[in-house]
Every structure is written in structure tokens, then in C-alpha cells.
Amino acid sequence: MKLSWEDHGAVALLIASGDFSADATDNFRRVAGERFAGGARSFVLDFANVTLADSAALESLLWLSEETARAGGALRLVQPQHAVREALRLTRLSDRFECADSVEGAARAMR
């Protein structure tokens, strides 16, 4: 999975593309940890171009959700593709993640 990050004060924006699988989780968690260390409390994950999320990816999303809650922040997924939405539905995790239609909408919902 290809990742790029933008820091906006207490909110970190992750733009991801490709398959979010076990191979990408260590890097995902490392970079998210760096964002927390830099002052981020909330995360917007732009998943419009993420084509797959396996069980390791879902565990990483749960970890990030728990860490943001501990930090008093929020987590929003932006435009998760069908395969990601289906993985969340099948594992009964879809209620744990709020989704938005745009990065701007996700950021507005966090205010």
C-alpha cells in the first residue's frame, strides 16, 4: 500500500492507495505513532483508492481507533471502496468506523 501523510495540527490526513494487507501494517502503525508523537489526536484516512483490507489491516484500524479515542480525538474513513466496506461489514466492525464522502466533510465532522 502506498501512503502519504499531511499534518494539520491535531489532525493527520492519510492518503492511501492499493491493498492494505499484513505487509503494510507495520509501516502504517509506525507512521501513525509518529503522528501521535508529533501532536496528532485525530485521523482522516482517505481510502478512496484502497482496493482491499485484510484481517491484519482491520486490526490496525481498530488499533488506530482505540488510540485516537484514548487521545481524545476521532477517526474518519473517507470513501472506503466496496471491498473495504464489505470486510468491515462481514467482521461486524462497520459500526466502529464513521465514514465521510470527502476529506473536507470528514474534517468538518471533527470540529
Sine and cosine of phi, psi and omega as CSV:
sin_phi,cos_phi,sin_psi,cos_psi,sin_omega,cos_omega
0.00,0.00,0.68,-0.73,0.07,-1.00
-1.00,-0.04,0.74,-0.67,-0.01,-1.00
-0.83,-0.55,0.64,-0.77,0.24,-0.97
-0.69,-0.73,0.53,-0.85,-0.09,-1.00
-0.81,-0.58,0.55,-0.84,0.17,-0.99
-0.76,-0.65,0.73,-0.69,0.04,-1.00
-0.98,-0.18,0.76,-0.66,0.02,-1.00
-0.75,-0.66,0.95,0.32,-0.03,-1.00
0.92,0.40,-0.86,-0.51,-0.04,-1.00
-0.99,0.14,-0.01,1.00,0.00,-1.00
-0.89,-0.45,0.77,-0.63,0.08,-1.00
-0.95,-0.30,0.72,-0.69,0.06,-1.00
-0.97,-0.25,0.82,-0.57,0.09,-1.00
-0.94,-0.33,0.81,-0.58,0.10,-1.00
-0.94,-0.35,0.89,-0.46,-0.10,-0.99
-0.86,-0.51,0.46,-0.89,0.10,-0.99
-0.51,-0.86,0.49,-0.87,0.00,-1.00
0.99,-0.10,-0.31,-0.95,-0.02,-1.00
-1.00,0.08,0.80,-0.60,0.10,-0.99
-1.00,-0.10,0.99,-0.15,-0.08,-1.00
-0.76,-0.64,-0.03,-1.00,-0.04,-1.00
-0.80,0.60,-0.55,0.84,-0.01,-1.00
-0.89,0.45,-0.42,0.91,-0.08,-1.00
-0.98,-0.17,-0.17,0.99,-0.15,-0.99
-0.93,0.36,-0.61,0.79,0.01,-1.00
-0.88,0.48,-0.72,0.69,0.02,-1.00
-0.90,0.44,-0.68,0.74,0.02,-1.00
-0.84,0.54,-0.76,0.65,-0.03,-1.00
-0.92,0.38,-0.62,0.79,0.02,-1.00
-0.88,0.47,-0.75,0.66,-0.04,-1.00
-0.92,0.39,-0.65,0.76,0.05,-1.00
-0.88,0.47,-0.67,0.75,0.05,-1.00
-0.87,0.49,-0.63,0.78,0.06,-1.00
-0.90,0.44,-0.62,0.79,0.02,-1.00
-0.91,0.41,-0.67,0.74,0.06,-1.00
-0.86,0.51,-0.71,0.70,0.00,-1.00
-0.88,0.48,-0.48,0.88,0.03,-1.00
-1.00,0.09,0.02,1.00,0.08,-1.00
0.94,-0.35,-0.05,1.00,0.03,-1.00
-0.93,0.36,0.64,-0.76,0.10,-1.00
-0.88,-0.47,-0.44,0.90,-0.06,-1.00
-0.83,-0.56,0.43,-0.90,-0.03,-1.00
-0.72,-0.69,0.69,-0.72,0.18,-0.98
-0.93,-0.38,0.87,-0.50,-0.03,-1.00
-0.95,-0.30,0.95,-0.30,0.04,-1.00
-0.99,0.15,0.98,-0.22,-0.06,-1.00
-0.96,-0.30,0.36,0.93,-0.03,-1.00
-0.86,0.51,-0.44,0.90,-0.03,-1.00
-0.90,-0.44,0.33,0.94,0.09,-1.00
-1.00,-0.02,0.85,-0.52,-0.16,-0.99
-1.00,-0.09,-0.25,0.97,-0.07,-1.00
-0.35,-0.94,0.56,-0.83,0.14,-0.99
-0.69,-0.73,0.90,-0.43,0.01,-1.00
-1.00,0.00,-0.07,-1.00,-0.07,-1.00
-0.89,0.45,-0.58,0.81,0.05,-1.00
-0.91,0.41,-0.62,0.79,0.05,-1.00
-0.91,0.43,-0.68,0.73,0.02,-1.00
-0.89,0.45,-0.62,0.78,0.08,-1.00
-0.88,0.48,-0.64,0.76,0.02,-1.00
-0.91,0.40,-0.61,0.79,0.05,-1.00
-0.91,0.40,-0.65,0.76,0.06,-1.00
-0.89,0.45,-0.68,0.74,0.05,-1.00
-0.85,0.53,-0.73,0.69,-0.02,-1.00
-0.91,0.41,-0.62,0.78,0.05,-1.00
-0.87,0.49,-0.70,0.71,0.01,-1.00
-0.92,0.40,-0.65,0.76,0.00,-1.00
-0.92,0.40,-0.65,0.76,0.02,-1.00
-0.92,0.39,-0.63,0.78,0.04,-1.00
-0.89,0.45,-0.68,0.74,0.04,-1.00
-0.88,0.48,-0.56,0.83,-0.02,-1.00
-0.99,0.11,-0.03,1.00,-0.02,-1.00
0.99,0.16,0.32,0.95,-0.02,-1.00
-0.95,-0.30,-0.32,-0.95,-0.03,-1.00
-0.64,-0.77,0.29,-0.96,0.03,-1.00
-0.74,-0.67,0.76,-0.66,0.05,-1.00
-0.76,-0.65,0.68,-0.73,0.14,-0.99
-0.99,-0.14,0.70,-0.71,0.01,-1.00
-0.94,-0.33,0.83,-0.56,0.07,-1.00
0.72,0.70,0.81,0.59,0.06,-1.00
-0.89,0.45,0.70,-0.71,-0.01,-1.00
-0.94,0.35,0.22,-0.98,-0.08,-1.00
-0.80,0.60,-0.72,0.70,-0.05,-1.00
-0.88,0.47,-0.61,0.79,0.02,-1.00
-0.95,0.32,-0.72,0.69,0.04,-1.00
-0.86,0.51,-0.65,0.76,-0.01,-1.00
-0.92,0.39,-0.65,0.76,0.06,-1.00
-0.88,0.47,-0.66,0.75,0.04,-1.00
-0.91,0.41,-0.65,0.76,0.00,-1.00
-0.92,0.40,-0.73,0.68,-0.05,-1.00
-0.90,0.44,-0.51,0.86,0.01,-1.00
-1.00,-0.06,0.09,1.00,0.02,-1.00
0.87,0.49,0.55,0.84,0.02,-1.00
-0.97,-0.24,-0.08,1.00,-0.11,-0.99
-0.87,0.50,-0.50,0.87,0.03,-1.00
-0.96,0.29,-0.26,0.96,-0.01,-1.00
-0.99,0.14,-0.24,0.97,-0.10,-1.00
-0.82,-0.58,0.81,-0.59,0.09,-1.00
-1.00,0.07,0.65,-0.76,-0.03,-1.00
-0.89,-0.45,0.44,-0.90,0.04,-1.00
-0.72,-0.70,0.37,-0.93,0.01,-1.00
-0.99,0.11,-0.28,0.96,-0.01,-1.00
-0.47,-0.88,0.34,-0.94,0.07,-1.00
-0.88,0.48,-0.67,0.74,0.00,-1.00
-0.89,0.46,-0.67,0.74,0.03,-1.00
-0.90,0.44,-0.64,0.77,0.03,-1.00
-0.90,0.44,-0.69,0.73,0.00,-1.00
-0.91,0.42,-0.66,0.76,0.03,-1.00
-0.89,0.46,-0.63,0.78,-0.03,-1.00
-0.92,0.39,-0.34,0.94,-0.02,-1.00
-1.00,0.09,-0.22,0.98,-0.05,-1.00
-0.97,0.24,0.00,0.00,0.00,0.00
